């Protein structure tokens, strides 16, 4: 910003004040991390339960940081979160998905409780596991990107996108810059949202939780 002199050749005090305020704002911006990139206190409160749920379903090498990143994206760890379309709780399950997973896993999820954080986190890691077993890929990070896309928009869509990618000469076992480029029929808005979902979780939130000591993630070596 340029300072504009007044008629008597001196710089206006108003412009000096504005310049000072802009400089201060710049310093704050570069010194204080964005609120969105800070792990919420609620995450720390629910961490132990997430770890237990993940270990129960995935074993001791479960990618805790990845699951934490997914919860972060879904609800920012708000147990009472409810989306405009009706998704509920930490895991943001739609009511139909809540009912389905409760019936599919009656021993551990029989009583649908989407606003119960323990139930929600167990349901999230269990649903991820169910999808994971149905989506082969060339590498772990690619596979998890497909899992997350399916969690967000449905397994059927990912399978159709993979089929279309293969028909167009791309590798259906690679997500990034391959399957993710193909849309088998979603609306433009849904397609954009769905493609953003895996990338923001794996490239932005997962490193946040890995760096905070939440354990391993699935894309730590991947170059986005």
C-alpha positions as CSV (number, residue, x, y, z in Angstrom):
1,X,0.0,0.0,0.0
2,X,1.3,3.5,-0.9
3,X,1.0,6.4,1.5
4,X,-0.7,9.4,-0.1
5,X,0.7,12.8,1.0
6,X,-1.7,15.6,2.0
7,X,-1.6,19.1,0.4
8,X,1.1,20.3,2.8
9,X,3.4,17.4,1.9
10,X,2.9,15.4,5.0
11,X,1.4,11.9,5.1
12,X,-2.2,11.7,6.3
13,X,-2.4,10.1,9.8
14,X,-5.4,8.1,8.6
15,X,-3.3,6.4,6.0
16,X,-0.6,5.7,8.5
17,X,-3.1,4.1,10.8
18,X,-4.5,2.0,8.0
19,X,-1.0,0.9,7.0
20,X,-0.2,-0.1,10.6
21,X,-3.4,-2.1,10.9
22,X,-2.7,-4.0,7.7
23,X,0.8,-4.8,8.9
24,X,-0.5,-6.0,12.2
25,X,-3.1,-8.2,10.5
26,X,-0.4,-9.7,8.3
27,X,1.7,-10.6,11.3
28,X,-1.2,-12.2,13.0
29,X,-2.1,-14.2,9.9
30,X,1.4,-15.7,9.5
31,X,2.0,-16.3,13.2
32,X,-1.4,-17.8,14.3
33,X,-2.6,-21.0,12.6
34,X,-6.0,-21.1,11.1
35,X,-8.7,-22.3,13.5
36,X,-9.7,-24.9,11.0
37,X,-6.2,-26.5,11.2
38,X,-6.3,-26.9,15.0
39,X,-7.4,-30.2,16.5
40,X,-10.6,-29.6,18.5
41,X,-10.5,-30.2,22.3
42,X,-13.4,-32.6,21.7
43,X,-11.2,-34.8,19.6
44,X,-8.9,-35.3,22.6
45,X,-11.8,-36.3,24.8
46,X,-12.9,-39.0,22.4
47,X,-9.4,-40.2,21.3
48,X,-9.3,-43.3,23.6
49,X,-12.7,-44.5,22.4
50,X,-11.7,-44.1,18.8
51,X,-8.4,-46.0,19.4
52,X,-10.3,-48.9,21.1
53,X,-12.9,-49.1,18.3
54,X,-10.3,-49.0,15.5
55,X,-8.2,-51.7,17.2
56,X,-11.2,-53.9,17.6
57,X,-12.1,-53.8,13.9
58,X,-8.7,-53.2,12.2
59,X,-6.2,-54.6,14.7
60,X,-3.3,-53.0,16.5
61,X,-1.9,-51.4,13.3
62,X,-5.1,-49.5,12.6
63,X,-4.5,-46.1,11.0
64,X,-5.8,-44.0,13.9
65,X,-4.8,-40.7,12.3
66,X,-6.8,-41.5,9.2
67,X,-9.9,-42.2,11.2
68,X,-9.4,-39.1,13.3
69,X,-9.0,-37.1,10.1
70,X,-12.3,-38.5,8.7
71,X,-14.2,-37.7,11.9
72,X,-12.7,-34.2,11.7
73,X,-14.0,-33.7,8.2
74,X,-17.4,-35.2,8.9
75,X,-18.4,-33.4,12.0
76,X,-15.4,-31.5,13.5
77,X,-15.9,-33.8,16.5
78,X,-19.4,-32.4,17.4
79,X,-21.4,-35.3,18.8
80,X,-24.7,-33.4,18.1
81,X,-23.8,-32.5,14.5
82,X,-26.7,-32.7,12.0
83,X,-26.4,-31.8,8.3
84,X,-29.1,-30.1,6.3
85,X,-29.8,-33.4,4.5
86,X,-30.2,-35.3,7.8
87,X,-26.8,-36.9,8.4
88,X,-26.3,-37.4,12.1
89,X,-23.6,-37.4,14.8
90,X,-19.8,-37.7,14.7
91,X,-19.8,-40.1,11.8
92,X,-22.6,-38.3,9.9
93,X,-24.5,-41.4,9.0
94,X,-27.8,-41.0,7.2
95,X,-30.7,-42.8,8.9
96,X,-30.8,-45.5,6.3
97,X,-27.1,-46.2,6.7
98,X,-27.5,-46.2,10.5
99,X,-30.3,-48.8,10.2
100,X,-28.3,-50.9,7.7
101,X,-25.1,-51.1,9.7
102,X,-27.0,-51.9,12.9
103,X,-28.6,-54.9,11.3
104,X,-25.4,-55.9,9.6
105,X,-23.4,-56.0,12.8
106,X,-26.0,-56.9,15.5
107,X,-23.4,-57.9,18.1
108,X,-21.6,-54.5,18.3
109,X,-24.0,-52.0,16.6
110,X,-27.4,-53.5,17.1
111,X,-28.9,-50.4,18.9
112,X,-28.6,-47.5,16.5
113,X,-27.3,-44.5,18.4
114,X,-25.8,-42.0,15.9
115,X,-25.5,-39.3,18.6
116,X,-23.6,-41.6,20.9
117,X,-19.9,-41.0,20.2
118,X,-18.9,-44.5,21.1
119,X,-21.5,-46.0,18.7
120,X,-20.7,-43.5,16.0
121,X,-16.9,-44.1,16.0
122,X,-17.4,-47.9,16.0
123,X,-19.8,-47.6,13.1
124,X,-17.4,-45.4,11.2
125,X,-14.4,-47.7,11.4
126,X,-16.7,-50.8,10.8
127,X,-18.2,-49.2,7.7
128,X,-14.7,-48.2,6.4
129,X,-13.7,-51.9,6.9
130,X,-16.7,-53.1,5.0
131,X,-15.9,-50.8,2.0
132,X,-12.2,-51.5,2.2
133,X,-12.8,-55.3,1.6
134,X,-14.7,-54.5,-1.6
135,X,-12.3,-52.1,-3.3
136,X,-8.9,-53.4,-4.4
137,X,-6.2,-51.0,-5.5
138,X,-2.6,-50.8,-6.4
139,X,-1.5,-49.1,-3.2
140,X,-2.7,-48.3,0.3
141,X,-3.2,-44.6,-0.3
142,X,-5.1,-45.2,-3.5
143,X,-7.3,-47.8,-1.9
144,X,-8.2,-45.5,1.0
145,X,-9.1,-42.7,-1.3
146,X,-11.6,-45.0,-2.9
147,X,-12.9,-46.1,0.5
148,X,-13.4,-42.5,1.5
149,X,-15.1,-41.6,-1.7
150,X,-17.5,-44.6,-1.2
151,X,-18.1,-43.6,2.4
152,X,-19.1,-40.1,1.2
153,X,-21.1,-41.0,-1.8
154,X,-21.8,-44.7,-1.9
155,X,-19.9,-47.8,-3.0
156,X,-22.0,-48.2,-6.1
157,X,-20.9,-44.9,-7.5
158,X,-17.2,-45.8,-7.0
159,X,-17.7,-49.1,-8.7
160,X,-19.4,-47.4,-11.6
161,X,-16.6,-44.7,-11.8
162,X,-14.0,-47.5,-11.8
163,X,-15.8,-49.3,-14.6
164,X,-16.0,-46.1,-16.7
165,X,-12.3,-45.3,-16.1
166,X,-11.4,-48.8,-17.3
167,X,-13.5,-48.4,-20.4
168,X,-11.8,-45.1,-21.1
169,X,-8.3,-46.6,-20.9
170,X,-7.4,-45.6,-17.3
171,X,-6.4,-47.8,-14.5
172,X,-9.4,-48.7,-12.3
173,X,-7.0,-49.7,-9.4
174,X,-5.6,-46.1,-9.2
175,X,-7.7,-43.3,-7.7
176,X,-5.6,-40.1,-7.9
177,X,-5.6,-38.6,-11.4
178,X,-7.2,-41.8,-12.7
179,X,-10.6,-43.0,-11.4
180,X,-11.1,-39.7,-9.6
181,X,-11.3,-38.0,-13.0
182,X,-14.4,-40.0,-14.2
183,X,-18.0,-39.3,-13.3
184,X,-20.4,-42.1,-14.1
185,X,-23.5,-39.8,-13.6
186,X,-23.3,-37.7,-10.4
187,X,-24.5,-34.1,-10.5
188,X,-21.7,-31.6,-11.0
189,X,-22.0,-30.4,-7.4
190,X,-22.0,-33.9,-5.9
191,X,-19.1,-34.9,-8.0
192,X,-17.0,-31.9,-6.8
193,X,-17.9,-32.5,-3.2
194,X,-17.1,-36.2,-3.5
195,X,-13.7,-35.7,-5.1
196,X,-12.8,-33.1,-2.5
197,X,-13.6,-35.4,0.4
198,X,-10.7,-38.0,0.1
199,X,-8.2,-35.3,-0.8
200,X,-8.9,-33.0,2.1
201,X,-8.9,-35.9,4.6
202,X,-5.7,-37.5,3.3
203,X,-3.7,-34.4,2.4
204,X,-4.8,-31.9,5.0
205,X,-6.3,-33.5,8.1
206,X,-4.4,-36.8,8.2
207,X,-1.0,-35.0,8.5
208,X,-2.5,-32.8,11.2
209,X,-3.2,-35.8,13.4
210,X,-0.1,-37.7,12.5
211,X,1.9,-34.6,13.5
212,X,0.0,-34.5,16.8
213,X,1.0,-38.0,17.7
214,X,-2.2,-39.8,16.9
215,X,-0.3,-42.7,15.2
216,X,0.1,-43.7,11.5
217,X,-1.9,-42.5,8.6
218,X,-2.4,-44.3,5.3
219,X,-0.9,-41.7,2.9
220,X,2.1,-40.5,4.9
221,X,4.5,-41.2,2.0
222,X,2.2,-40.1,-0.8
223,X,3.0,-36.9,-2.8
224,X,-0.2,-35.0,-3.5
